[in-house]
Amino acid sequence: MKRITVIVVNLFALLFLLCSPAYADTNCPTVTKTDVAALFDQWDKALQTGKPSEVAKYYADDAILLPTVSNKVRHTHPEIEDYFKGFLGLKPDGRVEEQNIQIYCDVAVNSGTYTFAVVKDGQPSEVRARYTFVYHKVGVGA
């Protein structure tokens, strides 16, 4: 019993050390939840251009898009652009209803719910959906 207690105590000590700020990876970019939340606004502004190619620029080369108003998973930039050709025809304007942001060094996840004001069949409407954006810092200063 004493040996198990020592192992458990040592395990907790190791976890404490690994999780302490002094041990934190100094190579991680400094990103705040506010920074991550602002990325949605940038993406939504790209939607406002009405250009699928502008929206597709916000997706990494290896991105996978699980679209809001389609059941077809998009695996490539041409597929992502194709989705936005149809979606942008609805003149979407998004707003986040609830967001939950977690930051893990150079990866951030923003998940929650959003609503798009759209124009469907000439009439104003709304599309409510869940979302998950996964961001990974790439390029300069990554």
N, C-alpha and C positions, 0 to 999 in steps of 0.2 A: 504494500500500500504506500509506503514511504517513497519508493522508487517512482510510482505513478504520479504522486504529488510533485516530486522534483521535476519530472518531465513536463507536466502541465504548467508548472510555474516557469520553467525555462521557455516553453512555447509562448506563453503570454509575454514574457520579457522580450523575446525575439520579435513578436508582432508589434509590441509597443515601440521598439527601436525602429522597425521598418516603417511604421506609420507616423513617426514623429517628424515635425517640420525640419529638424536638423538633418535628417536623412533624406529629405525630399530631393528628387532629381533636379539639379540646378540647370539642366538643359531644357527643361519644359518652358514653352513660351508663356508669357504672362497674358492670360486671357480671362476676362471677367464674364459673369453671367450677362451683364449689360451688353458686352461686346457680342456675345452669342445671340442674344435677343435681337440686336440690330441687324444681324444677317438676314432675318426674315423680311425686314423692311426693305433691304436692298433687293432681295429676290422678288418681292411684291412690286417694287418699282420697275424691275425688268419685265414683269407681266404687263405693266401699264404701257410699255412701248408697243405692244401688239406684235412683236417680232419673236417667233419661236427660237431663232438663232441667238438672240440676246438672253433669253431665259436659259437655254441649253449651256451657255457659258458658265453658269453657276454650278454645273455638275462636273465632277471629276471624270477623267477618261474611262475609268472603270466603274462608274456609278451605276446603281440599279435604281430605277424609278418604279415605285408602286403607286400608280396614278390615283388621284382623287376621284375622277369620274370615268374610270375605265378599269376593267378587270384584267387587261393585258399588261403583263410585266414588261418593262422596257429595259433592255440590256445594253444598248449602244446609243451614241449621240444621235445618229439618224432616227432611231426609234423614239428617243426622248423628244427631239424636235417635232417628229410627226404627231406625237401626243399633243404637244402644245399648239400645233396648228389648229386642231379642233377645239381645245380648251380656251384658247385666246379668242376664238370666235364668240364666246359667251361674255366677253369683256369683263373678266373677273377682277374683283378688287377684294383682297383678303384682309381679314383681321383675326388676330389670335384671341381666342376666348380663354384658354388656359394653357400655360406652358410650364414645363418641368425641365430644368436644365441641369445637366451633370457635366462636369469637366474632368477629364482624365488625361493629364499631361498635354499631349498634342491632339487629343480627340475630345470632341464635345458632342453631346446628344441633347437635342431639344425635341421633346415630345409633348403632345397635348391635343387640343381641339382648336379648329379654326372654322370660320364662316366666310364664304365668298359671296359677295353681292354679284349677281350675274344678270344678263339679259338673255332670256330663253324664249324663243318664239315671239320676240318683240316685247315681252313683258318682263318687268323686274322680278327677280326671284332670289332665293338664297340656297346655297349648297353648304351643308354642315358636314364636317368630316373630322376624323382623327388624322394626326400626322406624326411622323418621326423624321427629323433631319439629323443626319450624322455628319459632323464636320471633322476634317482632319487637316491640320496645318501643313501646307506644302509650300515649296518655293523659298524665297528670300526670308531669312530669319526663322526658318522652320525648325 
